[in-house]
């Protein structure tokens, strides 16, 4: 038997230690939670991306009574950014969640589908994307979507 050990490096720090652009991106994600459409779960998620041209694009989750028809904040934001600025790589994404009248204490992490979309976006531009996940108690930072999805399915498997 062969064993494979996967290691993911996650930087954990308080919001106060974030760079100014990271704080701005996190605040944009937090602000986006206010516009989320989440009448069923009450779990409002906001995301914001920083494009290489300096533009910040935000989005949020959009629920639907037919649950599979809704869309997560990360995908809403990335798809809008890619549709609006198709030639601008995404340098970073921040994610925050509002639930029960406050931002979550723990960080909010992207679901599996969103992780795959983030990885595809990295592959599309052949560049890593910083992932910032906000919680009241800490910010988690990853250098790449590959760190969120270590055994990923990518375009190289389709060749």
C-alpha positions as CSV (number, residue, x, y, z in Angstrom):
1,X,0.0,0.0,0.0
2,X,1.1,3.5,-0.8
3,X,0.2,6.5,1.4
4,X,-0.2,10.0,0.2
5,X,-0.1,12.9,2.7
6,X,-1.8,16.1,1.6
7,X,-0.8,19.3,3.4
8,X,-2.7,22.6,3.2
9,X,-1.1,25.8,4.5
10,X,-3.7,28.2,6.0
11,X,-2.6,31.5,7.4
12,X,-4.9,32.5,10.3
13,X,-4.9,36.1,11.6
14,X,-7.2,38.8,12.9
15,X,-8.8,41.2,10.6
16,X,-6.5,44.0,12.0
17,X,-3.5,42.2,10.6
18,X,-4.8,42.1,7.0
19,X,-3.3,44.4,4.4
20,X,-5.4,47.5,3.4
21,X,-6.5,45.9,0.1
22,X,-7.5,42.6,2.0
23,X,-9.5,44.7,4.5
24,X,-11.2,46.5,1.6
25,X,-12.0,43.2,-0.1
26,X,-13.4,41.6,3.1
27,X,-15.5,44.7,3.8
28,X,-16.9,44.5,0.2
29,X,-17.8,40.8,0.9
30,X,-19.4,41.7,4.2
31,X,-21.4,44.5,2.6
32,X,-22.6,42.1,-0.2
33,X,-24.3,39.9,2.5
34,X,-26.8,42.7,3.0
35,X,-28.1,42.2,-0.6
36,X,-28.3,38.4,-0.5
37,X,-31.6,36.7,-1.3
38,X,-31.8,34.0,1.4
39,X,-35.4,33.8,2.6
40,X,-35.3,30.1,3.2
41,X,-32.0,29.5,5.1
42,X,-31.5,33.0,6.4
43,X,-27.8,32.3,5.8
44,X,-26.6,35.3,3.8
45,X,-23.2,35.0,2.1
46,X,-21.3,37.7,0.3
47,X,-18.2,37.5,-1.9
48,X,-15.9,40.0,-3.4
49,X,-13.2,39.6,-6.0
50,X,-10.2,41.8,-6.7
51,X,-9.4,41.9,-10.4
52,X,-5.9,42.6,-11.8
53,X,-7.0,46.0,-12.9
54,X,-7.9,46.9,-9.3
55,X,-11.6,46.7,-9.8
56,X,-13.6,45.0,-6.9
57,X,-16.7,43.1,-7.9
58,X,-19.1,41.7,-5.3
59,X,-22.0,39.3,-5.3
60,X,-24.1,37.2,-2.9
61,X,-26.1,34.0,-2.7
62,X,-29.4,33.8,-4.4
63,X,-31.8,31.2,-3.0
64,X,-34.8,29.6,-4.7
65,X,-37.7,27.6,-3.3
66,X,-36.4,24.8,-5.6
67,X,-33.1,24.6,-3.7
68,X,-30.9,23.3,-6.6
69,X,-31.9,26.4,-8.6
70,X,-30.1,28.8,-6.3
71,X,-26.5,29.9,-6.6
72,X,-23.8,30.5,-4.1
73,X,-22.1,33.9,-3.6
74,X,-18.7,32.8,-4.8
75,X,-20.1,31.5,-8.2
76,X,-22.4,34.5,-8.6
77,X,-19.4,36.9,-8.1
78,X,-16.9,35.0,-10.2
79,X,-19.3,34.4,-13.1
80,X,-20.3,38.1,-13.1
81,X,-16.6,39.2,-13.0
82,X,-15.6,36.8,-15.8
83,X,-18.6,37.9,-17.9
84,X,-18.0,41.6,-17.4
85,X,-14.2,41.5,-17.5
86,X,-13.3,38.4,-19.4
87,X,-9.7,39.3,-19.8
88,X,-9.0,40.3,-16.2
89,X,-7.7,37.6,-13.9
90,X,-9.0,37.4,-10.4
91,X,-6.2,38.1,-7.9
92,X,-8.2,37.4,-4.7
93,X,-11.6,36.5,-3.4
94,X,-13.1,37.2,0.0
95,X,-16.1,35.5,1.5
96,X,-18.2,36.4,4.6
97,X,-21.5,35.2,6.0
98,X,-24.3,36.8,8.0
99,X,-26.6,34.5,10.1
100,X,-28.9,35.1,13.1
101,X,-28.3,38.8,13.1
102,X,-24.5,38.8,13.0
103,X,-21.5,37.8,11.0
104,X,-20.4,34.2,11.7
105,X,-17.7,33.8,14.4
106,X,-16.1,30.9,12.4
107,X,-14.9,31.4,8.8
108,X,-17.2,30.5,6.0
109,X,-15.7,28.2,3.4
110,X,-16.7,27.7,-0.2
111,X,-18.8,24.6,-1.0
112,X,-17.4,21.9,-3.3
113,X,-19.0,23.3,-6.4
114,X,-17.6,26.8,-5.7
115,X,-14.1,25.3,-5.0
116,X,-14.2,23.7,-8.5
117,X,-15.3,27.0,-10.1
118,X,-12.5,28.9,-8.3
119,X,-10.0,26.3,-9.5
120,X,-11.3,26.5,-13.0
121,X,-10.8,30.3,-12.9
122,X,-7.2,29.9,-11.7
123,X,-6.6,27.5,-14.6
124,X,-8.3,29.8,-17.0
125,X,-5.8,32.6,-16.2
126,X,-2.9,30.3,-15.3
127,X,-2.5,32.2,-12.0
128,X,-3.3,31.5,-8.4
129,X,-6.1,33.3,-6.6
130,X,-5.7,34.3,-3.0
131,X,-8.7,33.0,-0.9
132,X,-9.8,35.1,2.1
133,X,-12.4,33.6,4.4
134,X,-13.8,35.9,7.1
135,X,-15.1,35.1,10.5
136,X,-15.5,37.4,13.5
137,X,-12.8,35.5,15.3
138,X,-10.2,35.2,12.5
139,X,-9.5,35.4,8.8
140,X,-8.2,32.3,7.0
141,X,-6.0,33.0,3.9
142,X,-5.0,30.4,1.3
143,X,-2.6,31.2,-1.6
144,X,-4.6,29.2,-4.2
145,X,-7.9,27.5,-4.8
146,X,-5.8,24.3,-5.2
147,X,-5.3,24.5,-1.5
148,X,-9.1,24.2,-1.1
149,X,-9.4,21.3,-3.5
150,X,-6.2,19.2,-3.4
151,X,-7.4,16.2,-5.4
152,X,-9.1,18.3,-8.0
153,X,-10.5,17.5,-11.4
154,X,-9.1,19.8,-14.1
155,X,-8.8,20.2,-17.8
156,X,-5.6,18.1,-17.9
157,X,-7.8,15.1,-17.2
158,X,-9.9,15.8,-20.4
159,X,-6.9,15.6,-22.7
